[in-house]
Structure formats: structure tokens, C-alpha cells
Amino acid sequence: MKTIKLYYLPDGTKLEKAIQNCKGDVFLELPDKTRCNLKQDHGLTAFISSIKPQHVNMNLEYTESDDIPILIAALA
């Protein structure tokens, strides 16, 4: 599993769409070390899409290396 450290989330809607397009699973690790599978937890994914641009402190983990361009484009 690979990790992207998130310090800033520019567009939650863009990230939600990227997660839907990923081939593998995408997990969100929150500061309290709670880990959620964003491909399966549609409530949390919908919450992410509602987030306005802001500073965050979370890890985004993904299982498929082919998904990195999709995720990076959504975070740019």
C-alpha cells in the first residue's frame, strides 16, 4: 500500500470523482489513526466532496500503483 500525505485539500469534489475512478481501494487515515475505505464508505466520500479548500492532516492510502496519476491530478 502506498501513501500520500495530505496537508491541504484543494477540492473535495474533484477528489471524490478521482476515488470513484481508481481501480484499487483508497483509504483515508485520519489523525486519530482511524482508517476508512473510501471506495466502500459512500457517506465519508460524500463528506469529502463537501469540504471546502482547507488545511488538513490526513494520509490517503491506495492499493494500485496505476491510481497515482488519478489521485495526484485531483489534488493538484
C-alpha positions as CSV (number, residue, x, y, z in Angstrom):
1,M,0.0,0.0,0.0
2,K,1.3,3.5,-0.9
3,T,0.6,6.7,1.0
4,I,0.1,10.3,0.0
5,K,0.4,12.7,3.0
6,L,-2.3,15.4,2.7
7,Y,-1.6,18.8,4.2
8,Y,-4.0,20.7,2.0
9,L,-7.2,19.5,0.3
10,P,-7.9,21.9,-2.7
11,D,-11.2,20.4,-4.0
12,G,-13.2,17.7,-2.3
13,T,-15.5,17.1,-5.3
14,K,-12.5,16.5,-7.6
15,L,-11.1,14.0,-5.1
16,E,-14.4,12.2,-4.8
17,K,-14.6,11.7,-8.6
18,A,-11.0,10.5,-8.6
19,I,-11.6,7.9,-5.9
20,Q,-14.6,6.6,-8.0
21,N,-12.2,6.2,-11.0
22,C,-9.5,4.4,-9.1
23,K,-9.0,0.7,-9.9
24,G,-8.0,-0.3,-6.4
25,D,-9.1,0.6,-2.9
26,V,-8.4,4.1,-1.5
27,F,-8.2,4.5,2.3
28,L,-8.3,7.7,4.4
29,E,-6.3,7.6,7.6
30,L,-7.4,10.4,9.9
31,P,-5.2,12.0,12.6
32,D,-6.6,9.6,15.3
33,K,-5.4,6.7,13.1
34,T,-8.9,5.7,12.1
35,R,-8.8,4.1,8.6
36,C,-11.7,4.2,6.2
37,N,-12.1,2.6,2.8
38,L,-13.4,5.5,0.6
39,K,-14.4,3.1,-2.1
40,Q,-16.9,1.5,0.2
41,D,-17.9,4.3,2.6
42,H,-20.0,6.4,0.4
43,G,-21.1,8.6,3.4
44,L,-17.5,9.6,4.1
45,T,-16.8,10.1,0.4
46,A,-19.8,12.4,0.1
47,F,-18.5,14.3,3.2
48,I,-15.1,14.8,1.4
49,S,-16.8,16.2,-1.6
50,S,-18.4,18.9,0.6
51,I,-15.1,20.0,2.1
52,K,-14.1,23.5,1.0
53,P,-10.4,24.0,0.3
54,Q,-8.6,23.8,3.6
55,H,-5.5,22.6,5.5
56,V,-5.8,19.0,6.7
57,N,-3.6,16.4,8.3
58,M,-4.5,13.0,6.8
59,N,-3.0,10.2,4.9
60,L,-4.5,8.9,1.7
61,E,-3.5,5.3,1.0
62,Y,-4.1,3.4,-2.2
63,T,-3.6,-0.2,-3.3
64,E,-3.0,0.1,-7.0
65,S,0.1,2.0,-8.3
66,D,-1.8,2.8,-11.5
67,D,-4.1,5.0,-9.5
68,I,-1.4,7.5,-8.5
69,P,-1.9,9.8,-11.6
70,I,-5.6,9.9,-11.0
71,L,-5.2,10.9,-7.3
72,I,-2.4,13.4,-7.9
73,A,-4.4,15.1,-10.6
74,A,-7.3,15.5,-8.2
75,L,-5.0,17.0,-5.6
76,A,-3.3,19.5,-7.9
